[in-house]
Amino acid sequence: MRVRKAAIGASALVAIATVAGACSPEGTESRDPTAVVQSTQFAPPPAPITDPVPTAEQLTALYNATTNDSIREEDRARLLDGPTDQTLPIARAWGAQPSPQYLQFTAVEPVGPEMVNATGQGHIEGMEPYPVGPIPFVRVNNEWKLSRAFICGGLFLSAPQVCG
């Protein structure tokens, strides 16, 4: 009886030691401390547009930067009409759309003081280009920005709470 209990106890100890050894980092990982380095580099936003009437190329860069998730949200928020503290959640929702599209504007039309509309083509991977616009841009403090009203209209169904 004693031999049997001793054998069971020894087997249990061997099993525990085997499991503990398998979970031990010895032999499978280096004991040297290592650091995981992830890039925190973000793409720069486009330069502010201060021309009296922006070009189609300038508005193309501005619009596409608003949906480019490689640009920091704070920088994308500065491209939108309105105070940054209010546009940050809008920029976050606008940039998180499921099918990002690339727009290429071909025409800019002044429509009022400090306002222009841009028209051109939209591109989504795997689809034929399609017409887009007019998309409104406004000039605030001598800098052109994508219209908040336009963005909020686009987010009406997917994120209505951000434009409240």
C-alpha positions, 0 to 999 in steps of 0.5 A: 500500500505504501509503495503504491501511494509513493508511486502515485505521489512520485508520478504526480510530482513528475507530472507537475515538474514536466508541466512546470518545465514546459511552461517555463521560459527557460530554453525557449526564450532569451533571458536578455530583456528585449523591447518590441518597437512599433513605429509611431510615425505618421504621414504628414497632413497636406500643407494648409491651403491659403490661396484665394481659390484652391486648385483641384489638386490641392482639394484632392490632397485635402479631401483624401487626407481626411480619410487617410488613417496613416495621418493622425486623427488630430491632423485630420481634424484640422482639415475639417470646418470647425473647432478641433475639439469638436471635429476630432470625433467627426474625423475619427468617424469619417476616417473609419468608413468601411470602403474608403474611396480616393477622390480626384477633383478635376474642377473647382467652382467658387459658389459664394464668399469663402466657399467653393465646390469641387467635382471630379471622379471617385475611385474604389478598388475594383470599380469603375471611376464614378462622378463625384460632387459637388463637394463643398469646401469653406475658407476659415481663418484664411485656410481651406477646409472640408465642409463639416455640413458635408461630412455630417451629411455623409455620417448621418446614418453611420455615426449621427451622434458625432455631429449632434 
